[in-house]
Structures are given as structure tokens and as C-alpha cells.
Amino acid sequence: MSEVKARLMGAITVMDEDAARRLWSMIERMYSAPDWDAIEEEAPDEADLEMIRQIREDPDCAVLASNEEVQALLG
């Protein structure tokens, strides 16, 4: 995974709900597709849950990018 993608994952992990909704709105505008609503949501598996637990417990993962940094990257 690239450094930019890793930073985005970290930023998304620590975002509050309002910031996540604003980011999702930007993604929808930039990458919308006719069948976007057809994408099924998948529940996290054990590996996903373990990764999330490790991120939450790692003090170095507290804030990887601010909302402003993410917005600047996304344009």
C-alpha cells in the first residue's frame, strides 16, 4: 500500500462521523457511477477487526492526517 493510501486509511479511522460523511460526499461526486448504490456493504472479518483494534491501541496511529490535509489531497 502506498504512503498516501495508508495515510488516508489512518485518517478515515480516526474521523468523526461528520467528517466521514463529508469525505464520502466528495468521493461520490468525484467517482460516481450509475450502479454505485448496488455495491453491497460487507461486515468486517476477524482480520479486519484485529487490524482496527491494533490501530486504536497504537499511539502512533492517533492522527495520521488532519481533515485539512485529506481535503488538500483530494482537491
C-alpha positions as CSV (number, residue, x, y, z in Angstrom):
1,M,0.0,0.0,0.0
2,S,1.3,3.5,-0.9
3,E,2.1,6.0,1.8
4,V,-0.8,8.2,0.6
5,K,-3.3,5.3,0.8
6,A,-2.0,4.4,4.3
7,R,-2.4,7.9,5.5
8,L,-5.9,8.0,4.1
9,M,-6.8,4.8,5.9
10,G,-5.5,6.2,9.2
11,A,-7.3,9.5,8.7
12,I,-10.6,7.7,8.0
13,T,-10.1,5.5,11.1
14,V,-10.0,8.5,13.4
15,M,-12.5,10.8,11.7
16,D,-15.7,11.7,13.4
17,E,-19.0,10.8,11.7
18,D,-19.5,14.3,10.2
19,A,-16.0,14.4,8.6
20,A,-16.6,10.9,7.2
21,R,-19.8,11.9,5.6
22,R,-18.2,15.0,4.0
23,L,-15.4,12.8,2.7
24,W,-17.9,10.3,1.3
25,S,-19.8,13.1,-0.4
26,M,-16.6,14.2,-2.1
27,I,-15.9,10.6,-3.2
28,E,-19.4,10.2,-4.6
29,R,-19.1,13.5,-6.6
30,M,-15.7,12.5,-8.0
31,Y,-16.2,8.8,-8.7
32,S,-19.9,8.4,-9.0
33,A,-21.2,5.5,-11.1
34,P,-24.7,4.6,-12.2
35,D,-24.7,1.5,-10.1
36,W,-22.9,3.0,-7.0
37,D,-25.9,2.0,-4.8
38,A,-25.6,-1.6,-5.9
39,I,-22.3,-2.1,-4.0
40,E,-23.0,-4.3,-1.1
41,E,-21.7,-3.5,2.4
42,E,-19.6,-6.2,3.8
43,A,-19.2,-6.9,7.5
44,P,-15.5,-6.8,8.8
45,D,-14.0,-10.2,9.3
46,E,-11.7,-11.2,12.1
47,A,-8.6,-9.9,10.3
48,D,-10.3,-6.5,9.8
49,L,-11.4,-6.3,13.4
50,E,-7.9,-7.2,14.6
51,M,-6.3,-4.5,12.4
52,I,-8.8,-1.9,13.7
53,R,-8.0,-2.9,17.3
54,Q,-4.3,-2.6,16.7
55,I,-4.7,0.8,15.1
56,R,-6.8,2.1,18.0
57,E,-4.3,0.9,20.6
58,D,-1.2,2.2,18.8
59,P,-0.4,5.8,20.0
60,D,1.4,6.5,16.7
61,C,-1.8,5.9,14.8
62,A,-3.8,8.5,16.7
63,V,-3.8,11.1,14.0
64,L,-2.1,10.5,10.7
65,A,-3.6,13.3,8.7
66,S,-5.8,16.2,9.6
67,N,-9.1,16.8,7.8
68,E,-7.5,19.7,6.0
69,E,-4.6,17.5,4.8
70,V,-7.1,14.9,3.5
71,Q,-9.1,17.6,1.8
72,A,-6.0,19.1,0.2
73,L,-5.0,15.6,-1.2
74,L,-8.5,15.1,-2.6
75,G,-8.7,18.5,-4.1
